[in-house]
Amino acid sequence: MDIKRALISGTFWTAIGRYSQIGIQILVTAILARLLEPEAFGVLSMVVIYTGFVTLLSQSGIISKLVNS
């Protein structure tokens, strides 16, 4: 029973962490959209998309596979 409780607790806190991160990103994006000029916000958006893809690749293990090849 203790393993089941730990699994539920871990799942709960992982979900809270991921969804709070998404919420904070939306909030920061909304604030920056109001503060920056459209051109600067466009550049920022391109950088965020690029870093998102790099993060996705690094978390999936593709980069370490390429380095080890």
N, CA, C and O atoms as a CHARMM CRD file, in Angstrom:
* protein
*
  276
    1    1 MET  N      0.81400  -1.19500   0.00000 PROA 1      0.00000
    2    1 MET  CA     0.00000   0.00000   0.00000 PROA 1      0.00000
    3    1 MET  C      0.86200   1.26500   0.00000 PROA 1      0.00000
    4    1 MET  O      0.44900   2.29700  -0.52800 PROA 1      0.00000
    5    2 ASP  N      2.04000   1.18700   0.58300 PROA 2      0.00000
    6    2 ASP  CA     2.92000   2.34100   0.65000 PROA 2      0.00000
    7    2 ASP  C      3.43300   2.72700  -0.73600 PROA 2      0.00000
    8    2 ASP  O      3.61500   3.91200  -1.01600 PROA 2      0.00000
    9    3 ILE  N      3.66700   1.75000  -1.60100 PROA 3      0.00000
   10    3 ILE  CA     4.13100   2.04000  -2.95900 PROA 3      0.00000
   11    3 ILE  C      3.03300   2.73900  -3.75400 PROA 3      0.00000
   12    3 ILE  O      3.31000   3.65400  -4.53000 PROA 3      0.00000
   13    4 LYS  N      1.80100   2.31300  -3.56400 PROA 4      0.00000
   14    4 LYS  CA     0.68300   2.94400  -4.26700 PROA 4      0.00000
   15    4 LYS  C      0.53600   4.40700  -3.84300 PROA 4      0.00000
   16    4 LYS  O      0.30600   5.28400  -4.67600 PROA 4      0.00000
   17    5 ARG  N      0.66900   4.65300  -2.56900 PROA 5      0.00000
   18    5 ARG  CA     0.56800   6.02800  -2.05600 PROA 5      0.00000
   19    5 ARG  C      1.71100   6.88700  -2.59000 PROA 5      0.00000
   20    5 ARG  O      1.50000   8.04900  -2.93700 PROA 5      0.00000
   21    6 ALA  N      2.90900   6.33200  -2.65900 PROA 6      0.00000
   22    6 ALA  CA     4.05000   7.07900  -3.19600 PROA 6      0.00000
   23    6 ALA  C      3.86200   7.35800  -4.68600 PROA 6      0.00000
   24    6 ALA  O      4.22400   8.43600  -5.15800 PROA 6      0.00000
   25    7 LEU  N      3.30500   6.41000  -5.42700 PROA 7      0.00000
   26    7 LEU  CA     3.04500   6.60700  -6.84900 PROA 7      0.00000
   27    7 LEU  C      2.02600   7.72300  -7.07300 PROA 7      0.00000
   28    7 LEU  O      2.21200   8.57800  -7.93900 PROA 7      0.00000
   29    8 ILE  N      0.97200   7.71000  -6.30400 PROA 8      0.00000
   30    8 ILE  CA    -0.05700   8.74800  -6.43800 PROA 8      0.00000
   31    8 ILE  C      0.51200  10.11400  -6.06300 PROA 8      0.00000
   32    8 ILE  O      0.25700  11.10500  -6.74700 PROA 8      0.00000
   33    9 SER  N      1.27400  10.16500  -4.98600 PROA 9      0.00000
   34    9 SER  CA     1.86900  11.43300  -4.55200 PROA 9      0.00000
   35    9 SER  C      2.85800  11.95700  -5.58900 PROA 9      0.00000
   36    9 SER  O      2.85600  13.14600  -5.90600 PROA 9      0.00000
   37   10 GLY  N      3.70300  11.07300  -6.11600 PROA 10     0.00000
   38   10 GLY  CA     4.66400  11.48500  -7.12800 PROA 10     0.00000
   39   10 GLY  C      3.99700  11.98100  -8.39200 PROA 10     0.00000
   40   10 GLY  O      4.42800  12.97300  -8.98000 PROA 10     0.00000
   41   11 THR  N      2.93900  11.28900  -8.81700 PROA 11     0.00000
   42   11 THR  CA     2.19500  11.71200 -10.00500 PROA 11     0.00000
   43   11 THR  C      1.55200  13.07000  -9.78600 PROA 11     0.00000
   44   11 THR  O      1.57300  13.92600 -10.67100 PROA 11     0.00000
   45   12 PHE  N      0.98800  13.26100  -8.61600 PROA 12     0.00000
   46   12 PHE  CA     0.34600  14.53600  -8.28800 PROA 12     0.00000
   47   12 PHE  C      1.34400  15.68700  -8.34400 PROA 12     0.00000
   48   12 PHE  O      1.07400  16.71300  -8.96900 PROA 12     0.00000
   49   13 TRP  N      2.49900  15.52400  -7.69400 PROA 13     0.00000
   50   13 TRP  CA     3.46800  16.61500  -7.64700 PROA 13     0.00000
   51   13 TRP  C      4.13000  16.85700  -8.99600 PROA 13     0.00000
   52   13 TRP  O      4.48400  17.99000  -9.32000 PROA 13     0.00000
   53   14 THR  N      4.29800  15.80300  -9.78100 PROA 14     0.00000
   54   14 THR  CA     4.82500  15.98600 -11.13400 PROA 14     0.00000
   55   14 THR  C      3.84900  16.78100 -11.99000 PROA 14     0.00000
   56   14 THR  O      4.25400  17.67600 -12.73200 PROA 14     0.00000
   57   15 ALA  N      2.56000  16.45500 -11.88600 PROA 15     0.00000
   58   15 ALA  CA     1.54400  17.18200 -12.64400 PROA 15     0.00000
   59   15 ALA  C      1.48400  18.64200 -12.19300 PROA 15     0.00000
   60   15 ALA  O      1.39400  19.54000 -13.03000 PROA 15     0.00000
   61   16 ILE  N      1.53200  18.88800 -10.90400 PROA 16     0.00000
   62   16 ILE  CA     1.51800  20.26100 -10.39300 PROA 16     0.00000
   63   16 ILE  C      2.71200  21.04000 -10.93200 PROA 16     0.00000
   64   16 ILE  O      2.57000  22.19600 -11.33100 PROA 16     0.00000
   65   17 GLY  N      3.87900  20.42100 -10.94800 PROA 17     0.00000
   66   17 GLY  CA     5.07900  21.08900 -11.44400 PROA 17     0.00000
   67   17 GLY  C      4.98000  21.43100 -12.91900 PROA 17     0.00000
   68   17 GLY  O      5.33600  22.53600 -13.32800 PROA 17     0.00000
   69   18 ARG  N      4.50200  20.49300 -13.71700 PROA 18     0.00000
   70   18 ARG  CA     4.41100  20.74400 -15.16300 PROA 18     0.00000
   71   18 ARG  C      3.35400  21.79500 -15.48500 PROA 18     0.00000
   72   18 ARG  O      3.60300  22.69700 -16.28400 PROA 18     0.00000
   73   19 TYR  N      2.19000  21.68700 -14.87600 PROA 19     0.00000
   74   19 TYR  CA     1.12500  22.63100 -15.19300 PROA 19     0.00000
   75   19 TYR  C      1.41000  24.01900 -14.63400 PROA 19     0.00000
   76   19 TYR  O      1.01100  25.01700 -15.23500 PROA 19     0.00000
   77   20 SER  N      2.08300  24.09900 -13.51300 PROA 20     0.00000
   78   20 SER  CA     2.44700  25.42900 -13.00700 PROA 20     0.00000
   79   20 SER  C      3.49500  26.06800 -13.90900 PROA 20     0.00000
   80   20 SER  O      3.48500  27.28400 -14.10300 PROA 20     0.00000
   81   21 GLN  N      4.39700  25.26300 -14.46000 PROA 21     0.00000
   82   21 GLN  CA     5.38100  25.79200 -15.40000 PROA 21     0.00000
   83   21 GLN  C      4.69500  26.34800 -16.63800 PROA 21     0.00000
   84   21 GLN  O      5.07500  27.41500 -17.12000 PROA 21     0.00000
   85   22 ILE  N      3.70400  25.65600 -17.15900 PROA 22     0.00000
   86   22 ILE  CA     2.95700  26.13400 -18.32500 PROA 22     0.00000
   87   22 ILE  C      2.21600  27.42600 -17.98200 PROA 22     0.00000
   88   22 ILE  O      2.20900  28.36600 -18.77600 PROA 22     0.00000
   89   23 GLY  N      1.60000  27.47400 -16.81900 PROA 23     0.00000
   90   23 GLY  CA     0.88500  28.67600 -16.39600 PROA 23     0.00000
   91   23 GLY  C      1.80500  29.87600 -16.26200 PROA 23     0.00000
   92   23 GLY  O      1.45400  30.98300 -16.66800 PROA 23     0.00000
   93   24 ILE  N      2.97200  29.65900 -15.69900 PROA 24     0.00000
   94   24 ILE  CA     3.93700  30.75500 -15.55400 PROA 24     0.00000
   95   24 ILE  C      4.42000  31.22500 -16.92200 PROA 24     0.00000
   96   24 ILE  O      4.58200  32.42600 -17.13900 PROA 24     0.00000
   97   25 GLN  N      4.65300  30.28900 -17.84900 PROA 25     0.00000
   98   25 GLN  CA     5.07700  30.67500 -19.19700 PROA 25     0.00000
   99   25 GLN  C      4.00600  31.51600 -19.89200 PROA 25     0.00000
  100   25 GLN  O      4.33300  32.49800 -20.55900 PROA 25     0.00000
  101   26 ILE  N      2.74900  31.15100 -19.74800 PROA 26     0.00000
  102   26 ILE  CA     1.66300  31.92900 -20.35400 PROA 26     0.00000
  103   26 ILE  C      1.60300  33.32000 -19.74400 PROA 26     0.00000
  104   26 ILE  O      1.41800  34.30500 -20.45900 PROA 26     0.00000
  105   27 LEU  N      1.75600  33.40700 -18.43200 PROA 27     0.00000
  106   27 LEU  CA     1.71800  34.70200 -17.74700 PROA 27     0.00000
  107   27 LEU  C      2.87900  35.59400 -18.19500 PROA 27     0.00000
  108   27 LEU  O      2.67700  36.77500 -18.47900 PROA 27     0.00000
  109   28 VAL  N      4.08100  35.04100 -18.25800 PROA 28     0.00000
  110   28 VAL  CA     5.24000  35.82100 -18.67900 PROA 28     0.00000
  111   28 VAL  C      5.08900  36.25700 -20.13100 PROA 28     0.00000
  112   28 VAL  O      5.43500  37.38700 -20.47500 PROA 28     0.00000
  113   29 THR  N      4.57400  35.37100 -20.98700 PROA 29     0.00000
  114   29 THR  CA     4.36800  35.73200 -22.38900 PROA 29     0.00000
  115   29 THR  C      3.36700  36.87000 -22.52600 PROA 29     0.00000
  116   29 THR  O      3.56800  37.77900 -23.33100 PROA 29     0.00000
  117   30 ALA  N      2.30000  36.82900 -21.75300 PROA 30     0.00000
  118   30 ALA  CA     1.30700  37.89900 -21.80100 PROA 30     0.00000
  119   30 ALA  C      1.90100  39.22500 -21.33800 PROA 30     0.00000
  120   30 ALA  O      1.61500  40.26900 -21.92300 PROA 30     0.00000
  121   31 ILE  N      2.71600  39.19200 -20.30200 PROA 31     0.00000
  122   31 ILE  CA     3.34200  40.42100 -19.80800 PROA 31     0.00000
  123   31 ILE  C      4.31800  40.97600 -20.84300 PROA 31     0.00000
  124   31 ILE  O      4.33200  42.17800 -21.10800 PROA 31     0.00000
  125   32 LEU  N      5.13700  40.09100 -21.42900 PROA 32     0.00000
  126   32 LEU  CA     6.10200  40.54800 -22.42700 PROA 32     0.00000
  127   32 LEU  C      5.41600  41.05200 -23.69400 PROA 32     0.00000
  128   32 LEU  O      5.92100  41.96300 -24.35000 PROA 32     0.00000
  129   33 ALA  N      4.27500  40.47200 -24.04200 PROA 33     0.00000
  130   33 ALA  CA     3.53900  40.94100 -25.22200 PROA 33     0.00000
  131   33 ALA  C      3.08100  42.38400 -25.03000 PROA 33     0.00000
  132   33 ALA  O      3.00500  43.15300 -25.98800 PROA 33     0.00000
  133   34 ARG  N      2.77900  42.74100 -23.79200 PROA 34     0.00000
  134   34 ARG  CA     2.35600  44.12000 -23.52000 PROA 34     0.00000
  135   34 ARG  C      3.54000  45.08100 -23.42900 PROA 34     0.00000
  136   34 ARG  O      3.41100  46.25500 -23.77800 PROA 34     0.00000
  137   35 LEU  N      4.68900  44.59700 -22.96400 PROA 35     0.00000
  138   35 LEU  CA     5.82700  45.48900 -22.73300 PROA 35     0.00000
  139   35 LEU  C      6.70800  45.69600 -23.96200 PROA 35     0.00000
  140   35 LEU  O      7.25300  46.78300 -24.15300 PROA 35     0.00000
  141   36 LEU  N      6.85200  44.67200 -24.79200 PROA 36     0.00000
  142   36 LEU  CA     7.77800  44.75800 -25.92000 PROA 36     0.00000
  143   36 LEU  C      7.08700  45.26800 -27.18100 PROA 36     0.00000
  144   36 LEU  O      5.86800  45.17900 -27.32800 PROA 36     0.00000
  145   37 GLU  N      7.89000  45.79700 -28.07000 PROA 37     0.00000
  146   37 GLU  CA     7.38000  46.17900 -29.39000 PROA 37     0.00000
  147   37 GLU  C      7.12500  44.90800 -30.19100 PROA 37     0.00000
  148   37 GLU  O      7.71100  43.86700 -29.89100 PROA 37     0.00000
  149   38 PRO  N      6.26200  44.97200 -31.20600 PROA 38     0.00000
  150   38 PRO  CA     5.94000  43.75900 -31.97600 PROA 38     0.00000
  151   38 PRO  C      7.15900  43.08000 -32.59800 PROA 38     0.00000
  152   38 PRO  O      7.22400  41.85100 -32.62600 PROA 38     0.00000
  153   39 GLU  N      8.12200  43.84800 -33.09400 PROA 39     0.00000
  154   39 GLU  CA     9.30100  43.24800 -33.70900 PROA 39     0.00000
  155   39 GLU  C     10.13100  42.49000 -32.67400 PROA 39     0.00000
  156   39 GLU  O     10.58300  41.37400 -32.93200 PROA 39     0.00000
  157   40 ALA  N     10.32800  43.09300 -31.51100 PROA 40     0.00000
  158   40 ALA  CA    11.10300  42.45100 -30.44900 PROA 40     0.00000
  159   40 ALA  C     10.37900  41.21700 -29.92200 PROA 40     0.00000
  160   40 ALA  O     11.00900  40.20400 -29.61900 PROA 40     0.00000
  161   41 PHE  N      9.06700  41.30500 -29.81400 PROA 41     0.00000
  162   41 PHE  CA     8.30800  40.14700 -29.34500 PROA 41     0.00000
  163   41 PHE  C      8.36200  39.01200 -30.36400 PROA 41     0.00000
  164   41 PHE  O      8.36900  37.84300 -29.97900 PROA 41     0.00000
  165   42 GLY  N      8.39900  39.33200 -31.64700 PROA 42     0.00000
  166   42 GLY  CA     8.53200  38.30700 -32.68000 PROA 42     0.00000
  167   42 GLY  C      9.85800  37.58100 -32.59000 PROA 42     0.00000
  168   42 GLY  O      9.91400  36.35900 -32.72600 PROA 42     0.00000
  169   43 VAL  N     10.92800  38.33100 -32.36000 PROA 43     0.00000
  170   43 VAL  CA    12.24600  37.71600 -32.20100 PROA 43     0.00000
  171   43 VAL  C     12.26000  36.83700 -30.95900 PROA 43     0.00000
  172   43 VAL  O     12.78100  35.72200 -30.98600 PROA 43     0.00000
  173   44 LEU  N     11.69400  37.33500 -29.88300 PROA 44     0.00000
  174   44 LEU  CA    11.61300  36.55900 -28.64700 PROA 44     0.00000
  175   44 LEU  C     10.83200  35.26500 -28.86400 PROA 44     0.00000
  176   44 LEU  O     11.21600  34.21300 -28.35400 PROA 44     0.00000
  177   45 SER  N      9.75400  35.34100 -29.60700 PROA 45     0.00000
  178   45 SER  CA     8.94600  34.15000 -29.88300 PROA 45     0.00000
  179   45 SER  C      9.73200  33.11800 -30.68000 PROA 45     0.00000
  180   45 SER  O      9.62900  31.92000 -30.41400 PROA 45     0.00000
  181   46 MET  N     10.51500  33.56900 -31.65000 PROA 46     0.00000
  182   46 MET  CA    11.33400  32.63700 -32.42500 PROA 46     0.00000
  183   46 MET  C     12.38100  31.96200 -31.54600 PROA 46     0.00000
  184   46 MET  O     12.63500  30.76700 -31.69600 PROA 46     0.00000
  185   47 VAL  N     12.98500  32.70500 -30.64000 PROA 47     0.00000
  186   47 VAL  CA    13.98300  32.13900 -29.73900 PROA 47     0.00000
  187   47 VAL  C     13.34300  31.11800 -28.79600 PROA 47     0.00000
  188   47 VAL  O     13.92600  30.06900 -28.52200 PROA 47     0.00000
  189   48 VAL  N     12.15600  31.42700 -28.30900 PROA 48     0.00000
  190   48 VAL  CA    11.46100  30.50300 -27.40400 PROA 48     0.00000
  191   48 VAL  C     11.11600  29.20100 -28.12100 PROA 48     0.00000
  192   48 VAL  O     11.24600  28.12400 -27.53800 PROA 48     0.00000
  193   49 ILE  N     10.68300  29.28300 -29.36500 PROA 49     0.00000
  194   49 ILE  CA    10.37100  28.07400 -30.13300 PROA 49     0.00000
  195   49 ILE  C     11.63100  27.25000 -30.35300 PROA 49     0.00000
  196   49 ILE  O     11.60700  26.03000 -30.19400 PROA 49     0.00000
  197   50 TYR  N     12.73100  27.90100 -30.71500 PROA 50     0.00000
  198   50 TYR  CA    13.99200  27.19500 -30.93300 PROA 50     0.00000
  199   50 TYR  C     14.46100  26.48800 -29.65900 PROA 50     0.00000
  200   50 TYR  O     14.82000  25.31100 -29.69400 PROA 50     0.00000
  201   51 THR  N     14.45800  27.20300 -28.54700 PROA 51     0.00000
  202   51 THR  CA    14.90400  26.58400 -27.29900 PROA 51     0.00000
  203   51 THR  C     13.95000  25.47400 -26.85800 PROA 51     0.00000
  204   51 THR  O     14.37500  24.51000 -26.22100 PROA 51     0.00000
  205   52 GLY  N     12.67800  25.60200 -27.18900 PROA 52     0.00000
  206   52 GLY  CA    11.74100  24.52400 -26.88100 PROA 52     0.00000
  207   52 GLY  C     12.06700  23.25100 -27.63400 PROA 52     0.00000
  208   52 GLY  O     12.00700  22.16000 -27.06700 PROA 52     0.00000
  209   53 PHE  N     12.41400  23.38100 -28.91900 PROA 53     0.00000
  210   53 PHE  CA    12.80200  22.20200 -29.70000 PROA 53     0.00000
  211   53 PHE  C     14.09200  21.58600 -29.17700 PROA 53     0.00000
  212   53 PHE  O     14.21000  20.36300 -29.09800 PROA 53     0.00000
  213   54 VAL  N     15.05700  22.42300 -28.82100 PROA 54     0.00000
  214   54 VAL  CA    16.32200  21.90900 -28.28200 PROA 54     0.00000
  215   54 VAL  C     16.07200  21.17800 -26.96200 PROA 54     0.00000
  216   54 VAL  O     16.64600  20.11500 -26.72900 PROA 54     0.00000
  217   55 THR  N     15.23100  21.72900 -26.10900 PROA 55     0.00000
  218   55 THR  CA    14.89500  21.08200 -24.85300 PROA 55     0.00000
  219   55 THR  C     14.20000  19.75000 -25.09500 PROA 55     0.00000
  220   55 THR  O     14.49900  18.75700 -24.43200 PROA 55     0.00000
  221   56 LEU  N     13.28100  19.73300 -26.03800 PROA 56     0.00000
  222   56 LEU  CA    12.57300  18.49700 -26.37000 PROA 56     0.00000
  223   56 LEU  C     13.53700  17.42800 -26.85800 PROA 56     0.00000
  224   56 LEU  O     13.43200  16.26900 -26.45800 PROA 56     0.00000
  225   57 LEU  N     14.47400  17.80500 -27.71800 PROA 57     0.00000
  226   57 LEU  CA    15.46000  16.85200 -28.21000 PROA 57     0.00000
  227   57 LEU  C     16.37800  16.36000 -27.09800 PROA 57     0.00000
  228   57 LEU  O     16.71400  15.17700 -27.04800 PROA 57     0.00000
  229   58 SER  N     16.77900  17.25000 -26.21900 PROA 58     0.00000
  230   58 SER  CA    17.68700  16.84200 -25.14800 PROA 58     0.00000
  231   58 SER  C     16.99100  15.92200 -24.15100 PROA 58     0.00000
  232   58 SER  O     17.61900  15.01200 -23.60900 PROA 58     0.00000
  233   59 GLN  N     15.70800  16.14700 -23.90400 PROA 59     0.00000
  234   59 GLN  CA    14.97700  15.29000 -22.98400 PROA 59     0.00000
  235   59 GLN  C     14.64900  13.93800 -23.58600 PROA 59     0.00000
  236   59 GLN  O     14.46100  12.96900 -22.85000 PROA 59     0.00000
  237   60 SER  N     14.57600  13.84900 -24.90600 PROA 60     0.00000
  238   60 SER  CA    14.25600  12.58000 -25.53300 PROA 60     0.00000
  239   60 SER  C     15.48700  11.71300 -25.74900 PROA 60     0.00000
  240   60 SER  O     15.35400  10.54300 -26.10600 PROA 60     0.00000
  241   61 GLY  N     16.67400  12.25600 -25.54200 PROA 61     0.00000
  242   61 GLY  CA    17.89300  11.47600 -25.63900 PROA 61     0.00000
  243   61 GLY  C     18.52100  11.46000 -27.01300 PROA 61     0.00000
  244   61 GLY  O     19.51200  10.75800 -27.21600 PROA 61     0.00000
  245   62 ILE  N     17.98900  12.20000 -27.96200 PROA 62     0.00000
  246   62 ILE  CA    18.53200  12.19300 -29.31800 PROA 62     0.00000
  247   62 ILE  C     19.92000  12.82900 -29.34900 PROA 62     0.00000
  248   62 ILE  O     20.79900  12.35000 -30.06600 PROA 62     0.00000
  249   63 ILE  N     20.12600  13.88000 -28.59800 PROA 63     0.00000
  250   63 ILE  CA    21.42200  14.56300 -28.60800 PROA 63     0.00000
  251   63 ILE  C     22.50200  13.65300 -28.04500 PROA 63     0.00000
  252   63 ILE  O     23.60200  13.60300 -28.59500 PROA 63     0.00000
  253   64 SER  N     22.22300  12.93400 -26.96800 PROA 64     0.00000
  254   64 SER  CA    23.23800  12.03700 -26.41500 PROA 64     0.00000
  255   64 SER  C     23.52000  10.88600 -27.36800 PROA 64     0.00000
  256   64 SER  O     24.64900  10.39800 -27.42100 PROA 64     0.00000
  257   65 LYS  N     22.52800  10.44400 -28.11400 PROA 65     0.00000
  258   65 LYS  CA    22.73100   9.39600 -29.11000 PROA 65     0.00000
  259   65 LYS  C     23.62600   9.90100 -30.24800 PROA 65     0.00000
  260   65 LYS  O     24.48900   9.16800 -30.73100 PROA 65     0.00000
  261   66 LEU  N     23.42100  11.14700 -30.67400 PROA 66     0.00000
  262   66 LEU  CA    24.25100  11.72200 -31.73000 PROA 66     0.00000
  263   66 LEU  C     25.69100  11.89200 -31.27400 PROA 66     0.00000
  264   66 LEU  O     26.61800  11.66600 -32.05200 PROA 66     0.00000
  265   67 VAL  N     25.88800  12.28600 -30.02500 PROA 67     0.00000
  266   67 VAL  CA    27.22300  12.50100 -29.50800 PROA 67     0.00000
  267   67 VAL  C     27.95000  11.17000 -29.37100 PROA 67     0.00000
  268   67 VAL  O     29.14600  11.09500 -29.65100 PROA 67     0.00000
  269   68 ASN  N     27.26000  10.12800 -28.95200 PROA 68     0.00000
  270   68 ASN  CA    27.89400   8.82400 -28.76800 PROA 68     0.00000
  271   68 ASN  C     28.14200   8.07500 -30.06000 PROA 68     0.00000
  272   68 ASN  O     28.88300   7.09300 -30.06000 PROA 68     0.00000
  273   69 SER  N     27.54500   8.50500 -31.16500 PROA 69     0.00000
  274   69 SER  CA    27.72100   7.78900 -32.43400 PROA 69     0.00000
  275   69 SER  C     29.06500   8.03100 -33.05900 PROA 69     0.00000
  276   69 SER  O     29.35400   7.49400 -34.12800 PROA 69     0.00000
